[in-house]
Amino acid sequence: MDFKRYLQVLKEHSPYDFSNYSDNSIKRRLQKVIADNDLSVDELLQKTQNDTCFVERLVEEITVNTTELFRDPELWPVFYSQLLTQLKGKKTFNIWHAGSSSGMEVYSNMIILNELGLLERARIYATDISSSMVRQCKSGSFRYQFNKGQIEAFEKVLKKNPINGISKIDFTKYFDVDKVNDKLIAKDFLREKVDVRQHDLVQEKSPFYNKFDVIFCRNVLIYFNAALQSKVYQMFHNQLFPKGCMILGNHESLTGFFKTKFKKSGPLYVKTNAFHFKYQ
Ligand SMILES: C[S@@+](CC[C@H](N)C(=O)[O-])C[C@H]1O[C@@H](n2cnc3c(N)ncnc32)[C@H](O)[C@@H]1O
């Protein structure tokens, strides 16, 4: 199948434009969709043009939604050792998790902020292209068995590297456990704290008027080509306060022009000046 031509058809018949995702990954994902759904190319084209529910499911299958509670557990003590003083010095601060998937990273961050006594002062936003990921993030309901291991891994890291003296967290403060249905359900005060919206980093400008102290965009841009990555970095740069910072995934890094607009400090990319780019 000519997948570039297919992406053009998808773009013409839906709000989604994957034409600037990296070729290899989008090709693999599309081939998988075709095989899993046992579709001919003609059937795929037909459904893409006529079936909006199919297109929504397709978006989920094309994008990679993998996430975990306290993903990359070593990140969190380093992140807060660098940023705590700055955040503590503010009356309120804004954090955006862009490409938040089902929200496990968002809830992880809110738990740490609460332990630090900072959750009240934080405004937390989460966005994702996928409507079903947005629903999951709002529901705050995750798999118990899978995340039990993640929480244990984080507890080990915390014991070795406490965050501002915090070396242990009582997770029953944050989740109800439904072992029968293998569910971990976030308490209301966490679910109500986060403003979750559907937003496509490809199509749209920032969905927010406010500026941010921190933008998490981890393990998302790795699927975009260089031109699209630049467009998104530009938007994040514009949306950050001076000295605001961006956090990428462990296998992602800035290259070229944007290396001069952010200063790398451990896992953080700190906005170096207030120069404003025109978003195109
Ligand atoms: C691998 S997950 C990363 C989740 C989380 N940030 C983490 O690191 O655990 C990538 C997420 O990016 C979302 N995504 C992909 N393309 C996007 C786009 N154009 N706009 C917004 N979100 C997008 C996917 O739906 C998916 O939920």
The ligand as a MOL file (V3000), in Angstrom:
LIG
                    3D

  0  0  0     0  0            999 V3000
M  V30 BEGIN CTAB
M  V30 COUNTS 27 29 0 0 0
M  V30 BEGIN ATOM
M  V30 1 C 3.7720 6.8350 24.3670 0
M  V30 2 S 2.4640 7.8420 24.9530 0 CHG=1
M  V30 3 C 3.3040 8.8270 26.1540 0
M  V30 4 C 2.4890 9.0790 27.3910 0
M  V30 5 C 3.2110 9.8000 28.5180 0
M  V30 6 N 3.6200 11.1190 28.1150 0
M  V30 7 C 4.3930 8.9920 28.9830 0
M  V30 8 O 5.5290 9.3350 28.6510 0
M  V30 9 O 4.1970 8.0060 29.6930 0 CHG=-1
M  V30 10 C 2.2460 8.9600 23.5780 0
M  V30 11 C 0.9220 9.7090 23.6320 0
M  V30 12 O 0.9880 10.7810 22.6790 0
M  V30 13 C -0.2810 10.9290 22.1020 0
M  V30 14 N -0.1530 11.6250 20.8180 0
M  V30 15 C 0.3210 11.1580 19.6410 0
M  V30 16 N 0.2080 12.0770 18.6700 0
M  V30 17 C -0.3300 13.1760 19.2620 0
M  V30 18 C -0.7100 14.4610 18.7820 0
M  V30 19 N -0.5600 14.7940 17.5040 0
M  V30 20 N -1.2540 15.3470 19.6420 0
M  V30 21 C -1.4390 15.0070 20.9560 0
M  V30 22 N -1.1200 13.8060 21.4630 0
M  V30 23 C -0.5660 12.8990 20.6310 0
M  V30 24 C -0.7820 9.4990 21.9470 0
M  V30 25 O -2.1940 9.4430 21.8180 0
M  V30 26 C -0.2530 8.8520 23.2250 0
M  V30 27 O -1.2330 8.8370 24.2210 0
M  V30 END ATOM
M  V30 BEGIN BOND
M  V30 1 1 1 2
M  V30 2 1 2 3
M  V30 3 1 2 10
M  V30 4 1 3 4
M  V30 5 1 4 5
M  V30 6 1 5 6
M  V30 7 1 5 7
M  V30 8 2 7 8
M  V30 9 1 7 9
M  V30 10 1 10 11
M  V30 11 1 11 12
M  V30 12 1 11 26
M  V30 13 1 12 13
M  V30 14 1 13 14
M  V30 15 1 13 24
M  V30 16 1 14 15
M  V30 17 1 14 23
M  V30 18 2 15 16
M  V30 19 1 16 17
M  V30 20 1 17 18
M  V30 21 2 17 23
M  V30 22 1 18 19
M  V30 23 2 18 20
M  V30 24 1 20 21
M  V30 25 2 21 22
M  V30 26 1 22 23
M  V30 27 1 24 25
M  V30 28 1 24 26
M  V30 29 1 26 27
M  V30 END BOND
M  V30 END CTAB
M  END
